[in-house]
Amino acid sequence: MGFDFYTRRMRRAAFHLVSMWFILFFVRLNCKTHKNPRPNIVVILIDDLDYVLAGLEPMAITRRLVSQHGATFTNAFISTPVCCPSRSSILTGKYVHNHRVINNTVTGNCSSPQWQNGEELKTMATYLQSNGYATFYGGKYLNQYGKNETGGVEHVPPGYNRWVGLVGNSRYYNYTLSVDGKRQDHGDDYHLDYLTDVLAREALSFIDGVVPNRHPSSLSAAADSRPFFAMIAPPACHAPFTPAPQFSRSFAGRRAPRWPSFNRHPGNDKHWLLRQAPQGALPKDIIDQVDHVFRQRWRTLLSVDQMVGDIVKLLRRKGQLDRTWIVVTSDHGYHMGQFAMPIDKRLPYETDIRVPLLVVAASHNRPTANNKSRDIEIDSLSVVSIDLAPTVLHMAGLPIPDDMDGVSLLPLVTNALTPSSQNRNVSKKVSQVAEPWDRHCRGIDDSSEPWRTFFLIEYHGEADLQDVDLQCQQDANTTLCLNDFGCKCQDAANNTYVCLRTLRPTGNQHANEDSLYCQFDDLQAFVESYDLRLDPYQLNNRAYRRSCRCTVASRHRRQLIVNYSKCRGHVNCFGVSDNPKRRRHP
């Protein structure tokens, strides 16, 4: 009796011991699994959204989200101010001179067979998909995508598990989509066809399909699902500026900002395209048109803002918001009346080259409500569109390919969101913003290398008489000359330039440099140079000489442009210096 009693007790004890061991094992395994599950990444790529003309103002939901959980880069730029080349830079992390998409035409390599057989095979999406991410793209891709000469709708770019690509340029109604290689035509019914809303539904469906239906409190909800990458590229706020009907009367009375450069026809110190006929200020009817476009652009953005809110709601309901990075940016800026140029991009000025860059952090990088008392802005440091692809790969924990020209911005974000750093200047050496083991992911292998002070802006002008209204002067050298906007041509074949944008913080207000230097490839070899500390509206070209009515190049800046125009990979393109002893040559 006693022996059986003790035997039963020993068996029960052994059973409990083994059970406890299994519980502890799985809890520990679970903790390891859930400590840092691979994050989801959502990129919202808005079309033509400016930063300096208050383009973000209509996006209240997005701004509030970033204010609570993220940071804003106040010095974010693009490397080229036009759609197809800029989007190619964003996808590949490369400058124009390396991916060779020079304009919006097939002959300019926009979605061409050369692009498809080369750089399209090495985008951030292909790297993410090959490393286990479920991937989605929805919306405008490249301007010539889906055309017969570029493979039609059957061509689905590599790297995407779900593809909903817009054929051609931005439209809101009456467009064609390639849905996983199959043609899908849309009409003009708001409830069925408004493109921003169609893309929102497609993105939500993709996320809903990837993430299992688990309650947010479920311990394994985050880790059990496959990480996803979703890039959504709505038509807003690109022409034809068609808002959803419920927003058609918003912002009544708002006008384009009246900068000192607004409707100011330039003199001889600006390059040929700005001096073109018709001369003088824009008449009132065209100014009214500019103001109307300004309001329409804002109205289209309300649907994008709503889409961001819907995605956040779904992520929160799925228990995935804390696991997800959200990036909101644009392919380039936009001018509206500056230097009497009505509306467009393609110019090297701040309106066209500055873009919004907002980052909402995954939870382990977020500040808590107690230690975030203000909007967090990352200023002083210049960041460029070529940095987006390396940043996304770094977020996913992947190494950055050596041939990408950009570097990861993730250390800057995580440093800015660290509570002890929020009251410090984030303009510091790269070696100070992350641990040494992190340098390989960032694409920087020199712990003494300071953050970039220079970056390149490249643009190749276009000429196409098909985009010149018959009422306007027919000049085969120009394009985008519209009668509704006074026949002011927005581009020309010799509107080709290379610029060096310098942002050099030193801690000494009087020693800082904030400048732009541009060389134009035209008959005059025209040069423009601006000190933005003293001349933020770029009114006075420092390279212009009244005595000869000509411009004079800087030998030093010209050499820097030569160096940068040859750089390849982040080691060279990030490390190009104006100090001959430290300069790295390709």
C-alpha positions in Angstrom: 0.0 0.0 0.0 2.7 2.4 1.0 4.9 1.4 -1.9 2.0 2.0 -4.4 1.2 5.4 -2.8 4.8 6.6 -3.1 5.0 5.3 -6.7 1.9 7.2 -7.7 3.3 10.3 -6.1 6.6 10.0 -7.9 4.8 9.4 -11.2 2.6 12.5 -10.7 5.7 14.5 -9.7 7.5 13.3 -12.8 4.5 14.1 -15.0 4.3 17.6 -13.6 8.0 18.1 -13.9 7.9 17.0 -17.6 4.8 19.2 -18.2 6.5 22.2 -16.7 9.6 21.6 -18.8 7.5 21.5 -21.9 5.6 24.7 -20.9 8.9 26.5 -20.1 10.4 25.3 -23.4 7.5 26.5 -25.5 7.2 29.8 -23.6 10.9 30.4 -24.2 10.6 29.4 -27.8 7.6 31.6 -28.1 9.5 34.5 -26.6 12.3 34.0 -29.0 9.9 33.9 -31.9 7.9 37.0 -30.8 10.7 39.1 -29.6 11.4 40.6 -33.0 9.3 39.1 -35.7 10.2 40.3 -39.1 8.3 43.6 -39.6 5.7 44.4 -42.3 6.5 47.4 -44.5 4.0 49.7 -46.2 5.1 52.4 -48.6 2.7 55.0 -49.9 4.2 56.6 -53.0 2.1 59.7 -53.8 2.4 61.3 -57.2 3.7 64.9 -57.6 3.2 65.7 -53.9 5.1 68.8 -52.9 6.5 69.6 -49.5 7.4 73.3 -49.4 4.0 74.5 -50.7 2.1 72.8 -47.8 1.3 69.6 -49.7 0.9 67.7 -46.5 -1.7 70.0 -45.0 -4.8 68.1 -46.2 -3.5 64.8 -44.9 -4.6 65.2 -41.3 -5.0 61.5 -40.5 -1.5 60.7 -41.8 0.1 63.7 -40.0 -1.6 62.7 -36.7 -0.3 59.1 -37.1 3.2 60.3 -37.6 3.0 62.8 -34.8 2.0 59.9 -32.4 4.2 57.1 -33.7 6.9 58.4 -36.0 9.1 61.1 -37.4 9.3 63.5 -40.3 12.4 64.2 -42.4 12.4 67.9 -43.1 15.3 67.8 -45.6 14.1 65.0 -47.9 14.9 65.4 -51.7 14.6 63.5 -54.9 17.6 62.8 -57.2 15.6 63.8 -60.3 12.4 65.8 -60.6 10.2 63.7 -63.0 8.1 60.6 -62.7 9.7 57.6 -64.4 13.4 58.3 -63.6 12.5 59.2 -60.0 10.4 56.1 -59.5 13.2 54.0 -61.0 15.6 55.5 -58.4 13.2 54.8 -55.6 12.8 51.2 -56.7 16.5 50.5 -57.2 18.3 52.8 -54.8 20.3 54.2 -57.7 21.1 57.5 -59.3 19.9 58.2 -62.9 23.4 57.8 -64.3 23.4 54.2 -63.0 19.9 52.9 -63.7 19.8 54.9 -67.0 16.1 55.7 -67.1 16.5 59.3 -68.3 13.0 60.4 -69.0 9.3 59.4 -69.3 9.7 57.9 -72.8 10.4 54.3 -74.0 13.5 55.6 -75.8 14.5 57.2 -72.5 14.4 53.7 -71.0 11.1 54.1 -69.1 9.8 50.5 -68.6 11.7 49.5 -71.7 13.0 46.0 -72.6 16.4 47.2 -71.4 15.0 48.2 -68.0 13.0 44.9 -67.8 16.1 42.8 -68.5 18.3 44.8 -66.2 17.5 47.0 -63.3 13.9 45.7 -62.9 15.4 42.4 -61.8 17.1 44.1 -58.8 14.5 46.2 -57.0 13.8 46.2 -53.3 10.7 44.0 -54.1 12.8 41.3 -55.7 15.1 41.2 -52.7 12.2 41.1 -50.2 10.3 38.4 -52.1 13.3 36.2 -52.4 13.7 36.5 -48.6 10.2 35.3 -47.7 8.1 38.5 -47.9 4.7 38.5 -49.4 4.7 41.4 -51.8 2.1 43.7 -53.3 2.2 46.6 -55.7 -0.8 48.7 -56.6 -1.1 51.8 -58.8 1.1 53.8 -61.1 4.4 52.1 -61.7 6.4 53.6 -64.6 4.8 55.9 -67.2 5.2 53.5 -70.1 4.2 50.4 -68.2 1.6 48.2 -69.9 2.0 49.7 -73.4 2.3 47.4 -76.4 5.9 48.4 -77.0 6.8 47.5 -73.4 5.3 44.1 -73.2 1.6 45.0 -72.6 -0.4 44.1 -69.5 0.9 40.6 -69.6 4.3 41.8 -68.3 4.3 41.6 -64.5 7.5 43.0 -63.0 9.4 40.4 -60.9 9.2 40.6 -57.1 5.5 40.8 -56.6 3.1 38.1 -55.4 0.1 40.4 -56.1 0.3 42.9 -58.9 -2.3 45.6 -59.7 -0.4 47.9 -62.0 -1.8 51.0 -63.8 -1.2 51.1 -67.5 0.4 54.4 -68.4 0.2 57.6 -66.5 -2.0 58.6 -63.6 -5.8 58.7 -64.1 -8.7 58.6 -61.7 -11.3 57.2 -64.1 -11.3 55.4 -67.5 -8.1 53.6 -67.1 -6.7 50.0 -67.5 -5.1 47.9 -64.8 -2.9 44.8 -65.2 -4.1 42.5 -62.4 -1.5 39.7 -62.2 -1.0 40.1 -65.9 -4.7 40.2 -66.9 -6.3 43.3 -68.4 -9.0 45.0 -66.3 -10.7 48.0 -67.7 -12.4 50.7 -65.6 -15.0 53.3 -66.4 -16.3 56.4 -64.6 -18.5 55.1 -61.8 -17.1 56.5 -58.5 -18.1 53.5 -56.4 -16.5 51.0 -58.8 -13.7 52.9 -60.5 -12.2 55.8 -58.6 -8.6 54.6 -58.7 -7.4 55.7 -55.2 -10.3 53.8 -53.7 -9.8 50.8 -55.9 -6.1 50.6 -54.8 -7.2 51.0 -51.2 -9.5 48.0 -51.5 -6.9 45.9 -53.3 -4.3 46.7 -50.6 -6.7 45.9 -47.8 -7.6 42.6 -49.5 -4.0 41.7 -49.8 -3.2 42.4 -46.2 -6.3 40.7 -45.0 -5.3 37.6 -47.0 -1.7 37.5 -45.8 -2.4 38.1 -42.1 -4.5 35.4 -40.3 -7.6 36.4 -38.4 -6.3 36.4 -34.9 -7.4 38.5 -32.0 -4.9 41.3 -31.3 -4.3 39.8 -27.8 -3.3 36.4 -29.2 0.3 35.7 -28.2 1.2 34.3 -31.6 -0.9 36.5 -33.9 2.1 38.6 -35.0 4.7 35.8 -35.4 2.5 33.2 -37.2 1.9 35.4 -40.2 4.2 35.9 -43.1 5.7 39.4 -43.2 4.5 41.5 -46.1 5.6 44.4 -48.1 2.9 46.6 -49.8 3.8 49.5 -52.1 0.7 51.6 -53.0 1.1 54.4 -55.6 -2.2 56.3 -56.0 -2.8 58.8 -58.8 -3.1 61.8 -56.4 -2.2 64.5 -56.7 -1.2 64.2 -60.3 -3.1 65.7 -63.3 -6.0 65.6 -64.2 -6.6 66.4 -60.4 -10.0 64.7 -60.1 -11.2 64.5 -56.5 -13.8 62.1 -55.2 -17.3 63.7 -55.3 -17.6 64.0 -51.5 -14.5 66.2 -51.5 -15.2 68.3 -54.5 -16.0 71.5 -52.5 -13.3 71.2 -49.8 -10.8 74.0 -49.3 -12.9 76.6 -51.0 -11.1 79.9 -51.1 -7.6 78.4 -50.6 -4.9 79.8 -52.9 -1.4 78.7 -54.0 1.2 80.2 -51.7 2.3 83.7 -52.8 6.1 83.4 -52.5 8.3 86.3 -53.5 9.0 84.2 -56.7 5.3 83.8 -57.4 4.3 85.1 -60.8 7.7 86.8 -61.1 9.0 86.6 -64.6 12.7 86.1 -64.4 15.4 88.1 -65.9 18.6 87.0 -67.7 19.9 85.2 -64.7 17.6 82.2 -65.2 18.1 79.6 -67.8 16.4 79.7 -71.2 13.3 77.7 -70.4 12.2 80.2 -67.7 12.9 83.2 -70.0 10.8 81.9 -72.9 7.9 83.7 -74.4 5.3 84.8 -73.6 7.2 87.3 -71.5 5.9 88.9 -68.3 3.7 87.9 -65.5 0.8 85.5 -65.9 -2.6 87.1 -66.4 -5.4 86.8 -63.8 -7.3 84.1 -65.6 -4.2 81.8 -65.5 -3.5 82.6 -61.9 -7.1 81.6 -61.2 -6.4 78.3 -62.9 -3.3 77.8 -60.8 -5.3 78.4 -57.6 -8.0 76.0 -58.9 -5.4 73.3 -59.5 -3.9 73.9 -56.0 -7.3 73.2 -54.4 -8.0 70.2 -56.7 -4.7 68.6 -55.7 -5.5 69.0 -52.1 -8.9 67.5 -52.6 -7.5 64.4 -54.3 -5.2 63.9 -51.3 -8.2 63.5 -48.9 -8.8 60.1 -50.5 -5.2 59.1 -50.0 -5.4 60.2 -46.3 -8.6 58.1 -45.9 -6.7 55.1 -47.4 -3.9 55.5 -44.9 -6.5 55.6 -42.1 -8.2 52.4 -43.4 -4.9 50.5 -43.6 -4.0 51.5 -40.1 -7.5 50.4 -38.8 -7.0 47.0 -40.5 -3.5 46.6 -39.2 -4.7 47.4 -35.7 -7.6 45.0 -35.9 -5.3 42.3 -37.1 -2.8 42.9 -34.3 -0.2 44.0 -36.9 0.1 47.7 -36.4 2.9 47.4 -33.8 4.8 45.2 -36.2 4.5 47.5 -39.2 6.7 50.3 -40.6 4.7 52.8 -42.7 6.5 55.2 -45.1 4.8 58.1 -46.9 6.7 60.0 -49.6 6.5 61.3 -53.2 8.3 60.8 -56.5 9.1 64.6 -56.7 7.7 68.0 -55.8 5.7 70.5 -57.8 5.8 74.2 -58.6 2.7 76.4 -58.8 3.3 79.9 -60.2 7.0 80.3 -59.2 8.9 82.4 -61.7 5.7 82.7 -63.8 5.8 79.0 -64.6 2.2 77.9 -64.1 2.2 74.2 -62.9 4.5 71.2 -63.3 7.8 69.8 -62.1 11.1 69.2 -64.0 12.9 72.3 -62.5 15.9 72.2 -60.1 14.3 74.5 -57.5 13.2 73.7 -54.0 9.5 73.4 -55.0 10.3 70.6 -57.4 13.1 68.7 -55.6 11.9 68.6 -52.0 9.5 65.9 -51.0 7.6 64.8 -47.9 9.2 61.8 -46.1 7.2 60.5 -43.1 8.0 57.3 -41.2 5.7 55.5 -38.8 7.8 53.2 -36.7 7.1 49.6 -35.7 6.4 49.4 -31.9 9.8 48.5 -30.6 11.1 51.6 -32.2 8.3 53.9 -31.1 8.4 56.5 -28.3 5.8 55.9 -25.6 3.1 58.5 -24.9 5.0 59.5 -21.8 8.2 60.4 -23.5 7.0 61.9 -26.8 5.7 65.3 -26.1 6.2 66.9 -29.5 6.4 66.1 -33.2 9.8 64.6 -34.0 11.6 66.1 -37.0 14.9 65.0 -38.4 16.5 68.0 -39.8 20.0 69.3 -40.8 20.8 66.0 -42.6 20.0 65.6 -46.3 18.3 62.4 -47.3 17.6 61.4 -50.9 15.1 59.2 -52.8 17.9 56.7 -53.5 17.9 56.0 -49.8 14.4 54.5 -49.7 15.3 51.1 -51.1 18.2 50.6 -48.7 16.1 51.7 -45.8 13.3 49.2 -46.7 15.8 46.4 -46.9 17.3 47.4 -43.6 13.9 47.5 -42.0 13.5 43.9 -43.2 16.9 42.9 -41.7 18.4 42.3 -45.1 21.9 43.4 -46.3 22.1 46.3 -48.7 23.5 45.3 -52.2 26.8 47.0 -52.9 25.5 48.5 -56.2 22.8 50.6 -54.5 23.9 54.2 -54.4 21.8 55.2 -51.3 22.1 54.3 -47.7 19.7 53.3 -45.0 17.9 56.0 -43.0 16.8 53.6 -40.3 19.5 54.5 -37.8 18.5 58.1 -38.1 14.8 57.2 -37.4 15.5 54.9 -34.5 18.0 57.4 -33.0 15.5 60.2 -33.2 12.8 58.1 -31.6 15.0 57.1 -28.7 13.7 59.0 -25.7 17.1 60.2 -24.6 17.8 61.5 -28.1 14.6 63.5 -28.7 16.0 66.7 -27.2 19.3 66.3 -29.0 20.4 67.4 -32.4 20.3 64.3 -34.7 22.9 65.8 -37.0 25.9 63.8 -36.0 28.3 61.3 -37.4 26.9 58.1 -38.8 29.0 56.1 -36.4 27.1 57.7 -33.6 23.6 56.7 -34.7 23.8 53.0 -34.5 26.0 50.1 -33.2 29.1 49.1 -35.2 27.5 45.8 -36.3 24.8 47.9 -38.0 27.1 49.5 -40.5 27.0 46.7 -43.0 23.2 46.9 -43.2 23.3 50.6 -43.6 25.8 50.3 -46.5 28.5 52.3 -44.7 31.8 50.6 -43.9 33.8 53.5 -42.5 33.0 54.4 -38.9 34.6 57.9 -39.3 32.5 58.8 -42.4 30.2 61.8 -41.7 26.8 62.0 -43.1 26.6 63.2 -46.8 26.9 66.9 -47.4 26.4 66.7 -51.2 24.1 64.9 -53.4 23.3 64.9 -57.1 20.3 66.0 -59.1 20.1 64.9 -62.7 17.6 65.8 -65.3 17.3 65.1 -69.1 14.9 67.4 -70.9 12.3 66.1 -73.4 10.8 67.5 -76.6 7.6 66.3 -78.1 5.3 68.4 -80.3 2.4 66.0 -79.6 2.2 67.7 -76.2 2.2 71.2 -77.6 -1.3 72.8 -78.2 -1.9 74.0 -81.7 -2.6 77.5 -80.4 0.9 77.7 -79.1 4.2 78.3 -81.0 5.3 75.0 -82.6 8.9 74.6 -81.5 10.2 71.1 -82.0 12.6 71.7 -79.1 9.8 72.0 -76.5 6.9 70.0 -75.0 4.0 70.5 -72.5 3.0 73.9 -73.9 -0.7 74.3 -73.0 -3.0 77.0 -74.1 -4.9 76.9 -70.9 -1.7 78.0 -69.1 -0.6 80.7 -71.5 1.5 78.4 -73.7 4.3 78.4 -71.2 6.3 75.3 -72.2 7.2 73.2 -69.1 10.1 71.3 -70.7 12.6 71.4 -73.6 15.3 69.2 -74.9 17.9 71.6 -73.6 16.4 71.7 -70.2 19.0 69.2 -69.3 21.1 69.7 -66.2 23.2 68.3 -63.4 23.1 70.0 -60.0 25.0 69.7 -56.7 22.8 70.2 -53.7 24.8 71.0 -50.6 23.5 70.9 -47.0 26.4 71.1 -44.6 25.5 71.5 -41.0 28.5 72.4 -38.8 26.9 73.4 -35.5 28.0 77.0 -36.2 25.2 79.0 -37.7 27.6 81.2 -39.6 29.5 78.3 -41.1 26.6 76.2 -42.3 26.2 75.8 -46.1 22.8 75.4 -47.8 23.3 75.8 -51.5 22.4 74.7 -55.1 24.8 74.7 -58.0 23.5 73.7 -61.5 25.1 73.2 -64.9 22.9 73.2 -67.9 23.7 71.3 -71.1 22.6 74.0 -73.5 24.3 76.3 -76.0 25.1 78.8 -73.3 26.5 76.2 -70.9 24.3 78.1 -68.4 25.1 78.0 -64.7 22.8 78.7 -61.7 24.0 79.0 -58.2 22.1 79.9 -55.0 22.9 80.5 -51.4 19.6 79.3 -49.7 20.6 80.7 -46.3 20.4 84.2 -47.7 18.1 83.6 -50.7 15.6 80.8 -49.8 13.4 81.6 -52.8 16.3 81.4 -55.3 15.8 84.8 -56.7 19.4 85.8 -57.2 21.7 83.6 -59.3 25.3 84.1 -57.9 26.8 82.8 -61.1 25.3 85.5 -63.3 27.5 88.5 -64.4 25.6 91.6 -65.6 28.7 92.9 -67.3 28.7 90.2 -69.9 25.1 88.9 -69.4 26.5 85.5 -69.0 27.2 83.0 -66.2 30.5 81.9 -64.8 31.2 78.3 -63.7 32.9 77.3 -60.4 35.8 75.0 -61.2 35.5 73.5 -57.7 31.8 72.7 -58.0 32.2 71.5 -61.6 34.8 69.0 -60.5 32.6 67.8 -57.7 29.8 67.2 -60.3 32.2 65.3 -62.5 33.1 63.1 -59.5 29.5 62.5 -58.5 28.4 61.8 -62.0 30.7 58.8 -62.1 30.0 57.3 -58.7 28.6 53.8 -58.4 27.4 52.1 -55.2 27.0 53.5 -51.8 30.7 53.4 -50.9 31.5 55.9 -53.7 28.2 57.8 -53.9 27.9 58.4 -50.2 31.6 59.1 -49.7 32.3 61.6 -52.5 34.0 64.5 -50.7 35.2 68.0 -51.5 38.3 67.3 -49.6 40.9 65.9 -52.0 42.6 63.9 -49.2 39.4 62.1 -48.4 37.9 61.8 -51.8 37.0 58.3 -53.0 37.1 57.7 -56.7 34.9 55.1 -58.5 
